[in-house]
Amino acid sequence: MRKCVGCGEMKNKKEMLRVIHTKEGEFLLDATGRKNGRGAYLCFSRDCFLKAVKNKGLERSFKQAIPNEVYEQLEKEMEQIETE
């Protein structure tokens, strides 16, 4: 079970989207849940993503500030995943 950093609900790992921070300093969406890096979990919903941005859930999980460009990139990637 994993906790969504947006809504705070506990769900099965496979029902959630993983956001990772790699050693190279990149933030990526990991739909497979298998990429290397520190991870935080979000529900597959744009609302949860927006809540995580608003309440700084991702920043708390990664213990660092996240630039706005990263949020914009993650939002675009999330839209692509939702349309697939």
TORNUDO-715286 format. One record per residue: x, y, z of N, C-alpha, C in turn; residue number from 1. Coordinates in pm, whole numbers, m for minus. Layout:
N
@nu: X | nv: Y | nw: Z | cau: X | cav: Y | caw: Z | cu: X | cv: Y | cw: Z | i: NUM;
...
This chain:
84
@nu: 84 | nv: m119 | nw: 0 | cau: 0 | cav: 0 | caw: 0 | cu: 88 | cv: 125 | cw: 0 | i: 1;
@nu: 45 | nv: 223 | nw: m78 | cau: 118 | cav: 349 | caw: m87 | cu: 20 | cv: 464 | cw: m64 | i: 2;
@nu: 73 | nv: 576 | nw: m18 | cau: m10 | cav: 693 | caw: 12 | cu: 9 | cv: 799 | cw: m96 | i: 3;
@nu: m101 | nv: 849 | nw: m148 | cau: m99 | cav: 955 | caw: m248 | cu: m56 | cv: 1086 | cw: m182 | i: 4;
@nu: 43 | nv: 1156 | nw: m241 | cau: 88 | cav: 1282 | caw: m184 | cu: m11 | cv: 1395 | cw: m213 | i: 5;
@nu: m112 | nv: 1370 | nw: m296 | cau: m214 | cav: 1470 | caw: m326 | cu: m331 | cv: 1461 | cw: m232 | i: 6;
@nu: m404 | nv: 1348 | nw: m238 | cau: m526 | cav: 1333 | caw: m159 | cu: m503 | cv: 1264 | cw: m25 | i: 7;
@nu: m392 | nv: 1191 | nw: m11 | cau: m361 | cav: 1124 | caw: 115 | cu: m423 | cv: 986 | cw: 128 | i: 8;
@nu: m490 | nv: 937 | nw: 25 | cau: m552 | cav: 804 | caw: 31 | cu: m447 | cv: 695 | cw: 16 | i: 9;
@nu: m470 | nv: 583 | nw: 84 | cau: m384 | cav: 467 | caw: 71 | cu: m442 | cv: 376 | cw: m37 | i: 10;
@nu: m357 | nv: 339 | nw: m133 | cau: m400 | cav: 251 | caw: m242 | cu: m290 | cv: 153 | cw: m274 | i: 11;
@nu: m326 | nv: 52 | nw: m351 | cau: m229 | cav: m45 | caw: m399 | cu: m130 | cv: 25 | cw: m492 | i: 12;
@nu: m5 | nv: m18 | nw: m486 | cau: 102 | cav: 42 | caw: m566 | cu: 69 | cv: 45 | cw: m715 | i: 13;
@nu: 6 | nv: m60 | nw: m765 | cau: m24 | cav: m69 | caw: m908 | cu: m136 | cv: 25 | cw: m951 | i: 14;
@nu: m210 | nv: 79 | nw: m856 | cau: m319 | cav: 171 | caw: m887 | cu: m272 | cv: 316 | cw: m888 | i: 15;
@nu: m142 | nv: 337 | nw: m870 | cau: m90 | cav: 473 | caw: m856 | cu: 22 | cv: 500 | cw: m956 | i: 16;
@nu: 49 | nv: 627 | nw: m975 | cau: 154 | cav: 674 | caw: m1063 | cu: 271 | cv: 718 | cw: m976 | i: 17;
@nu: 392 | nv: 681 | nw: m1014 | cau: 510 | cav: 712 | caw: m934 | cu: 584 | cv: 830 | cw: m997 | i: 18;
@nu: 620 | nv: 927 | nw: m916 | cau: 705 | cav: 1037 | caw: m959 | cu: 841 | cv: 1010 | cw: m898 | i: 19;
@nu: 946 | nv: 1011 | nw: m981 | cau: 1078 | cav: 980 | caw: m928 | cu: 1173 | cv: 1097 | cw: m944 | i: 20;
@nu: 1273 | nv: 1100 | nw: m855 | cau: 1383 | cav: 1195 | caw: m862 | cu: 1509 | cv: 1112 | cw: m882 | i: 21;
@nu: 1572 | nv: 1128 | nw: m997 | cau: 1689 | cav: 1046 | caw: m1030 | cu: 1816 | cv: 1106 | cw: m971 | i: 22;
@nu: 1923 | nv: 1028 | nw: m976 | cau: 2053 | cav: 1076 | caw: m928 | cu: 2102 | cv: 1194 | cw: m1010 | i: 23;
@nu: 2060 | nv: 1202 | nw: m1136 | cau: 2099 | cav: 1312 | caw: m1224 | cu: 2023 | cv: 1440 | cw: m1194 | i: 24;
@nu: 1926 | nv: 1433 | nw: m1104 | cau: 1849 | cav: 1551 | caw: m1066 | cu: 1722 | cv: 1572 | cw: m1145 | i: 25;
@nu: 1682 | nv: 1474 | nw: m1225 | cau: 1561 | cav: 1486 | caw: m1305 | cu: 1439 | cv: 1437 | cw: m1226 | i: 26;
@nu: 1324 | nv: 1494 | nw: m1257 | cau: 1197 | cav: 1446 | caw: m1204 | cu: 1121 | cv: 1385 | cw: m1320 | i: 27;
@nu: 1078 | nv: 1259 | nw: m1305 | cau: 1010 | cav: 1188 | caw: m1412 | cu: 888 | cv: 1115 | cw: m1359 | i: 28;
@nu: 793 | nv: 1090 | nw: m1449 | cau: 680 | cav: 1004 | caw: m1416 | cu: 718 | cv: 862 | cw: m1451 | i: 29;
@nu: 690 | nv: 770 | nw: m1362 | cau: 724 | cav: 629 | caw: m1383 | cu: 596 | cv: 547 | cw: m1373 | i: 30;
@nu: 533 | nv: 524 | nw: m1487 | cau: 408 | cav: 448 | caw: m1489 | cu: 433 | cv: 301 | cw: m1457 | i: 31;
@nu: 555 | nv: 251 | nw: m1483 | cau: 585 | cav: 110 | caw: m1459 | cu: 618 | cv: 82 | cw: m1313 | i: 32;
@nu: 666 | nv: 183 | nw: m1241 | cau: 704 | cav: 164 | caw: m1101 | cu: 836 | cv: 92 | cw: m1083 | i: 33;
@nu: 917 | nv: 84 | nw: m1189 | cau: 1041 | cav: 7 | caw: m1184 | cu: 1168 | cv: 90 | cw: m1206 | i: 34;
@nu: 1156 | nv: 215 | nw: m1239 | cau: 1275 | cav: 296 | caw: m1265 | cu: 1349 | cv: 325 | cw: m1135 | i: 35;
@nu: 1480 | nv: 345 | nw: m1145 | cau: 1560 | cav: 377 | caw: m1028 | cu: 1538 | cv: 522 | cw: m987 | i: 36;
@nu: 1539 | nv: 546 | nw: m858 | cau: 1526 | cav: 682 | caw: m806 | cu: 1432 | cv: 686 | cw: m688 | i: 37;
@nu: 1438 | nv: 796 | nw: m615 | cau: 1350 | cav: 818 | caw: m501 | cu: 1210 | cv: 844 | cw: m554 | i: 38;
@nu: 1110 | nv: 781 | nw: m497 | cau: 976 | cav: 793 | caw: m552 | cu: 872 | cv: 849 | cw: m456 | i: 39;
@nu: 771 | nv: 910 | nw: m515 | cau: 652 | cav: 954 | caw: m445 | cu: 534 | cv: 911 | cw: m532 | i: 40;
@nu: 421 | nv: 884 | nw: m472 | cau: 307 | cav: 827 | caw: m545 | cu: 191 | cv: 924 | cw: m554 | i: 41;
@nu: 123 | nv: 919 | nw: m670 | cau: 3 | cav: 998 | caw: m696 | cu: m104 | cv: 908 | cw: m756 | i: 42;
@nu: m230 | nv: 941 | nw: m729 | cau: m339 | cav: 873 | caw: m797 | cu: m335 | cv: 912 | cw: m945 | i: 43;
@nu: m397 | nv: 831 | nw: m1030 | cau: m403 | cav: 861 | caw: m1172 | cu: m508 | cv: 969 | cw: m1199 | i: 44;
@nu: m502 | nv: 1079 | nw: m1129 | cau: m599 | cav: 1185 | caw: m1152 | cu: m530 | cv: 1320 | cw: m1148 | i: 45;
@nu: m576 | nv: 1405 | nw: m1234 | cau: m519 | cav: 1539 | caw: m1242 | cu: m548 | cv: 1618 | cw: m1113 | i: 46;
@nu: m662 | nv: 1591 | nw: m1052 | cau: m697 | cav: 1659 | caw: m927 | cu: m595 | cv: 1632 | cw: m818 | i: 47;
@nu: m553 | nv: 1506 | nw: m808 | cau: m453 | cav: 1471 | caw: m706 | cu: m320 | cv: 1539 | cw: m736 | i: 48;
@nu: m284 | nv: 1548 | nw: m863 | cau: m161 | cav: 1617 | caw: m900 | cu: m169 | cv: 1763 | cw: m859 | i: 49;
@nu: m281 | nv: 1828 | nw: m887 | cau: m297 | cav: 1969 | caw: m852 | cu: m295 | cv: 1989 | cw: m700 | i: 50;
@nu: m355 | nv: 1895 | nw: m626 | cau: m350 | cav: 1903 | caw: m480 | cu: m207 | cv: 1889 | cw: m429 | i: 51;
@nu: m130 | nv: 1798 | nw: m491 | cau: 9 | cav: 1777 | caw: m451 | cu: 92 | cv: 1903 | cw: m477 | i: 52;
@nu: 62 | nv: 1973 | nw: m585 | cau: 133 | cav: 2098 | caw: m614 | cu: 94 | cv: 2203 | cw: m510 | i: 53;
@nu: m36 | nv: 2214 | nw: m483 | cau: m84 | cav: 2316 | caw: m391 | cu: m35 | cv: 2295 | cw: m248 | i: 54;
@nu: m40 | nv: 2169 | nw: m200 | cau: 0 | cav: 2145 | caw: m61 | cu: 147 | cv: 2107 | cw: m48 | i: 55;
@nu: 222 | nv: 2118 | nw: m159 | cau: 365 | cav: 2090 | caw: m163 | cu: 399 | cv: 1948 | cw: m119 | i: 56;
@nu: 311 | nv: 1854 | nw: m152 | cau: 331 | cav: 1714 | caw: m115 | cu: 455 | cv: 1654 | cw: m179 | i: 57;
@nu: 480 | nv: 1688 | nw: m306 | cau: 599 | cav: 1637 | caw: m373 | cu: 726 | cv: 1696 | cw: m312 | i: 58;
@nu: 722 | nv: 1823 | nw: m279 | cau: 840 | cav: 1887 | caw: m219 | cu: 872 | cv: 1825 | cw: m83 | i: 59;
@nu: 771 | nv: 1793 | nw: m6 | cau: 795 | cav: 1727 | caw: 123 | cu: 852 | cv: 1588 | cw: 103 | i: 60;
@nu: 800 | nv: 1514 | nw: 6 | cau: 849 | cav: 1379 | caw: m19 | cu: 995 | cv: 1377 | cw: m62 | i: 61;
@nu: 1033 | nv: 1473 | nw: m145 | cau: 1170 | cav: 1476 | caw: m195 | cu: 1262 | cv: 1564 | cw: m112 | i: 62;
@nu: 1206 | nv: 1632 | nw: m12 | cau: 1283 | cav: 1716 | caw: 80 | cu: 1365 | cv: 1822 | cw: 7 | i: 63;
@nu: 1302 | nv: 1881 | nw: m95 | cau: 1367 | cav: 1990 | caw: m169 | cu: 1261 | cv: 2066 | cw: m247 | i: 64;
@nu: 1296 | nv: 2189 | nw: m286 | cau: 1206 | cav: 2270 | caw: m367 | cu: 1205 | cv: 2216 | cw: m510 | i: 65;
@nu: 1090 | nv: 2225 | nw: m573 | cau: 1076 | cav: 2176 | caw: m710 | cu: 1041 | cv: 2295 | cw: m799 | i: 66;
@nu: 1122 | nv: 2319 | nw: m903 | cau: 1097 | cav: 2434 | caw: m992 | cu: 964 | cv: 2422 | cw: m1066 | i: 67;
@nu: 907 | nv: 2536 | nw: m1102 | cau: 778 | cav: 2538 | caw: m1174 | cu: 786 | cv: 2465 | cw: m1308 | i: 68;
@nu: 902 | nv: 2471 | nw: m1375 | cau: 917 | cav: 2403 | caw: m1504 | cu: 895 | cv: 2253 | cw: m1488 | i: 69;
@nu: 940 | nv: 2199 | nw: m1375 | cau: 923 | cav: 2055 | caw: m1350 | cu: 776 | cv: 2022 | cw: m1334 | i: 70;
@nu: 702 | nv: 2104 | nw: m1260 | cau: 559 | cav: 2082 | caw: m1244 | cu: 488 | cv: 2087 | cw: m1380 | i: 71;
@nu: 527 | nv: 2183 | nw: m1465 | cau: 466 | cav: 2194 | caw: m1598 | cu: 495 | cv: 2070 | cw: m1681 | i: 72;
@nu: 619 | nv: 2022 | nw: m1676 | cau: 658 | cav: 1902 | caw: m1751 | cu: 580 | cv: 1780 | cw: m1700 | i: 73;
@nu: 570 | nv: 1765 | nw: m1568 | cau: 497 | cav: 1652 | caw: m1511 | cu: 350 | cv: 1658 | cw: m1548 | i: 74;
@nu: 293 | nv: 1778 | nw: m1552 | cau: 152 | cav: 1793 | caw: m1589 | cu: 129 | cv: 1750 | cw: m1734 | i: 75;
@nu: 221 | nv: 1786 | nw: m1824 | cau: 209 | cav: 1745 | caw: m1965 | cu: 219 | cv: 1593 | cw: m1977 | i: 76;
@nu: 316 | nv: 1534 | nw: m1905 | cau: 332 | cav: 1388 | caw: m1909 | cu: 208 | cv: 1318 | cw: m1854 | i: 77;
@nu: 150 | nv: 1374 | nw: m1749 | cau: 31 | cav: 1315 | caw: m1689 | cu: m87 | cv: 1319 | cw: m1787 | i: 78;
@nu: m100 | nv: 1428 | nw: m1860 | cau: m207 | cav: 1439 | caw: m1960 | cu: m191 | cv: 1333 | cw: m2068 | i: 79;
@nu: m66 | nv: 1308 | nw: m2109 | cau: m40 | cav: 1207 | caw: m2211 | cu: m79 | cv: 1068 | cw: m2160 | i: 80;
@nu: m46 | nv: 1039 | nw: m2035 | cau: m80 | cav: 909 | caw: m1978 | cu: m231 | cv: 891 | cw: m1966 | i: 81;
@nu: m302 | nv: 999 | nw: m1930 | cau: m447 | cav: 991 | caw: m1916 | cu: m515 | cv: 965 | cw: m2050 | i: 82;
@nu: m457 | nv: 1018 | nw: m2159 | cau: m520 | cav: 1000 | caw: m2290 | cu: m491 | cv: 863 | cw: m2351 | i: 83;
@nu: m391 | nv: 792 | nw: m2302 | cau: m357 | cav: 659 | caw: m2356 | cu: m455 | cv: 554 | cw: m2313 | i: 84;
